[in-house]
Amino acid sequence: MSLFDVYPLFDVTPVKGEDVFIYDENGTKYLDLYGGHAVISIGHSHPTYVKNISEQVGKLGFYSNSIQNPLQRELSTKLESISGCDGYQLFLCNSGAEANENALKLASFHTQKKKVIAFKNSFHGRTSAAVAATDNLKIIAPINAQQEVDFFELGDLTGVENSLKGGDVCAIIVECIQGVGGLDEVETGFYKGLERLARTYNALLIADEVQSGFGRTGDFFAFQKHEIRPHIISIAKGMGNGFPIGGILIHPTIEASFGMLGTTFGGNHLACMASLAVLDVLEQEHLMENAKAVSTYFIEQTKSLPKFKNLKGRGLMLGLEFDFPVSELRKKLIHKHRIFTGSAKNPNLLRILPPLTVQTAHIDLLFEALKEEL
Ligand SMILES: Cc1ncc(COP(=O)(O)O)c(C=O)c1O
């Protein structure tokens, strides 16, 4: 059977990972400044992570959501204390798209409305309502297009308010820093405005923290810089350091009822153990502080670059914008300098999404390579 050919692939076959490095089948070492698309938070094969998951699979890997699973409660307690999201409730699922799908569905149940407000250049995943709220017509099939979504420029509060006045909006979904779209973020007044408008017009504000959450920006969540309290916060990627797990944090005012949401695999024992290991390591190794410090160093180093147009993002969700498409540069970085970086919808943007354990010496390797190629 052949594989359904949907991914353009680099000709590299990683077989081993260790902290910020991956190794191919010939033992060639690559610096991972892409983190497998912002997924690797505590570093590849972190010893605590490997130990905890291995021990758990030896005991019990999975049972359905029909029994008591104390690991889910342990995860929710730990997540509440590290994130500072006091009083929120946790629903667990398996991916970022699924997290947003459940967030949108919950907003619709809660408000009994059905229209969604989203933003230009957004990416929320590929399932039904999540993909409809994604600003990319190429990945929206006719079956998804029936969902009503109004798109506005990030920052356009007037547009958002006019749409809300129409009365049928259940949710506003926003990435405070857009990931795939190209690391755009606007001023705090906009996010505070969204919070205020959502409350005024009885819609729920969903912060999509699938990419920016779990410490990537140096804060636990990107929205925290703007001092808002979204109704729903969606999480995935860094949450499991590669183990498939996602979830939504749900504001205390939103009530659950049996059967409202559900999943077979979500919140299974192994997934909880993976995420608990991530939270332990984040805390013990002060990785959010490290993200901020290494980010500051990165920003300082850009001064020595011969040509680049713009620095975007914050924490370890960074991008260098050039005045040319970066696809050839990325290939040279991988094949000649053995460094993985990321791309974006904006073809001129080179994205840097390393494990949060990255050190300044690793950033030096990138800048040496860039200086040679630019
Ligand atoms: C902000 C954001 N939301 C949602 C998703 C979808 O996550 P997943 O691919 O796990 O479904 C992504 C994936 O890149 C993302 O960046």
The ligand as an SDF file (V2000), in Angstrom:
LIG
                    3D

 16 16  0  0  0  0  0  0  0  0999 V2000
   -2.4210   27.8520   16.3400 C   0  0  0  0  0  0  0  0  0  0  0  0
   -2.7360   26.4570   15.8850 C   0  0  0  0  0  0  0  0  0  0  0  0
   -3.9480   25.9500   16.1380 N   0  0  0  0  0  0  0  0  0  0  0  0
   -4.2700   24.6890   15.7720 C   0  0  0  0  0  0  0  0  0  0  0  0
   -3.3690   23.8810   15.1160 C   0  0  0  0  0  0  0  0  0  0  0  0
   -3.7620   22.4910   14.7210 C   0  0  0  0  0  0  0  0  0  0  0  0
   -3.1140   21.5520   15.5180 O   0  0  0  0  0  0  0  0  0  0  0  0
   -3.0270   20.0120   15.0780 P   0  0  0  0  0  0  0  0  0  0  0  0
   -2.1440   19.9590   13.8800 O   0  0  0  0  0  0  0  0  0  0  0  0
   -2.4700   19.3190   16.2880 O   0  0  0  0  0  0  0  0  0  0  0  0
   -4.4100   19.5700   14.7700 O   0  0  0  0  0  0  0  0  0  0  0  0
   -2.0840   24.3720   14.8330 C   0  0  0  0  0  0  0  0  0  0  0  0
   -1.1030   23.5340   14.1100 C   0  0  0  0  0  0  0  0  0  0  0  0
   -0.1240   23.9870   13.5650 O   0  0  0  0  0  0  0  0  0  0  0  0
   -1.7620   25.6990   15.2190 C   0  0  0  0  0  0  0  0  0  0  0  0
   -0.5600   26.2240   14.9620 O   0  0  0  0  0  0  0  0  0  0  0  0
  1  2  1  0
  2  3  1  0
  2 15  2  0
  3  4  2  0
  4  5  1  0
  5  6  1  0
  5 12  2  0
  6  7  1  0
  7  8  1  0
  8  9  2  0
  8 10  1  0
  8 11  1  0
 12 13  1  0
 12 15  1  0
 13 14  2  0
 15 16  1  0
M  END
$$$$
